[in-house]
Amino acid sequence: MPELTFDYTTAILESISDGVFTVDLQRHITSFNRAAEEITGVRRNEAIGRLCSEVFRSSMCEVECALRRTITTGKPIIGKSGYIINAEGTRIPISVSTALLRDAEGRIIGGAETFRDLSEVEALRFELEGRFRVGDLVSRSSLMQKVFEVLPVISASPSTVMVLGETGTGKELIARTIHSLSPRSGGPFVAVNCGALPDTLLESELFGYKAGAFTGADKDKPGRFALARGGTLFLDEIGEVSPALQVRLLRVLQERTYEPLGAARSETADARIIVASNKDLADLTRKGVFREDLYYRVNVVRVELPPLRRRKEDIPMLAEQFVSRFNRLQKKSIKGIAAEALSLLMAYDWPGNIRELENVIERSFILCKDGQIGIEHLPEELTSHGASQGTNADLRNARELLEARTIQNALERNSNNRLAAARELHIHKSTLFRKMKQLGIAFPRRDGRFKGTG
């Protein structure tokens, strides 16, 4: 009998869970293993001979082909993140590595690519982040966690909501989240910046007008109340509204009706109202600038957003979120923010809050061609602040701030039980005690020892 031969290389490739395929110098697929079939949903006989971009429909194909770069430069790529669209149209997160393919004489004949399905890893990450996320809002701050806890209840209610916070703290995002979680989520979300329009124009924008109501009004125009029918109307910077227009808004909130300019009859207002202000409306009411009766009408449910300087532990998460978004929008693959740059972000007080942080990340993103965003990519107002204090000191202060906030949050979640907080943080209770003393965290009055029944 002739001796049977066995191809160990093929056997190994067929048994591993990572997808593997090879291409020639024109990037036509020459081999395709079993895992590649399972992850992409494309059969081997359908893949071989086709361009890899036609089969391996990846986000990298649109920006920079990893295989093409390896074949051109001769340098391998290790663990590059991206995603593919499989045969069923599902988006699958992956990690890609590439290498040159050579023949027996050492000549380059193509390239090899391995890719790993990260769906389970990403699902686990979302599960772990779930406690820090509500809709598009993300936060690890104990102050924001209190907001997150009440948002579902507020969203389910039809009551008017007042959102307070400094400029740039994300008031409109809170309003959109309330709308998306509410029974009216299928209806429109309509936003109006009351401070951006003069009083006469704002009135016609809100209530609309009929043809002939004034010179130039040659046809009916529906107002924002009409456009928001069945959904949510968000009135931003309501503290800027004039006293005369406040009277009309009060009537809408009380009677749920309004009259477009030039109309002969009233129309029904069928929109959930959310208002916002960066000013202290209670103080404006005391000064007589804002009507007291309107204040009580809009102050049914109140949500107060802390400024970014009081929730600095959120800066790394927010910065990562902005980097991911700009990677998608600008078709780039920036890998995040270097530790030294992050220390400067943590040391800055952010008078413009989240909006200013987003702006800084976007500007830095433009200057950074690849790799990580470093100090050299940050604007002068941050780097000059860091230079005056010293980068090493900033890094140390940022780390200590994060540790202190993390410990304080764990203590709050565990009703100041130090043993329970230490368990949550996966450290020994003596380590927690030492850290609290080192960081100057006041010891809670409640005894932190476990009081179980055993």
MOCOR-V463026 format. One line per field, one symbol per residue. ss: DSSP state (H for helix, E for strand, - for the rest). phi: phi as a letter, one per 40 degrees, with the letter a starting at -180 (. if undefined). burial: # if it has 24 or more other ideal C-beta (glycine too) atoms within 12 Angstrom, else .. Layout:
BEGIN
ss = ???
phi = ???
burial = ???
END
This chain:
BEGIN
ss = -------HHHHHHHH---EEEEEE---EEEEE-HHHHHHH---HHHH---EHHHH--EHHHHH--HHHHHHHH---EEEEEEEEE-----EEEEEEEEEEEE-----EEEEEEEEEE-HHHHHHHHHHHHHHEE--EE---HHHHHHHHHHHHHHH----EEEE------HHHHHHHHHHH-------EEEEE-----HHHHHHHHHEE-----------EE-HHHH----EEEEE-HHH--HHHHHHHHHHHHH-EE--E-----EE---EEEEEE---HHHHHH-----HHHHHHH--EEEE---HHH-HHHHHHHHHHHHHHHHHHH------E-HHHHHHHHH-----HHHHHHHHHHHHHHH-----E-HHH--HHHHHHHHHH-HHHHHHHHHHHHHHHHHHHHHHH----HHHHHHH----HHHHHHHHHHH---------------
phi = .cccbbcccccccccccccbabbcccgccbaaccccccccgbcdccccgccccccccbccccbacccccccccgbcbbgccaabbcccgccbcbbbbbacbbcccgccbiabbbabcbdccccccccccdcbbbgccbabcccccccdccddccccccccbbbbicdgchcccccccdccccccccccbbbbccccbcdcccccccbgacdgcadgccacbcccccccdgbbbbbcfcccccdccccccdccccbfbabcdgccacbccbacbbbaacbccccccccgcbccccdcccccbbbbccccccbcccddcccccccccccccbfbbcchbcdccccccccccfccgccccccccccccccccagbcbdcccccccccccccbgcccccccccccccccccccccccbfgcccccccccgbccccccccccccgccccccccccbccc
burial = ............#....#######..################.#..##.#.##.#######..########.....#..#######.....##########........#########.............####.#########.##..#..##....#######################.#...#######.......#########..#.......#########.############..##.###.##....####.#...#.#.#########.#..##....##..##.###.########################.##....###.###.#########.#..######.###.##..#...####.###..##.##....#..##.###############..#.#######..#......#..##....#..#...#......
END
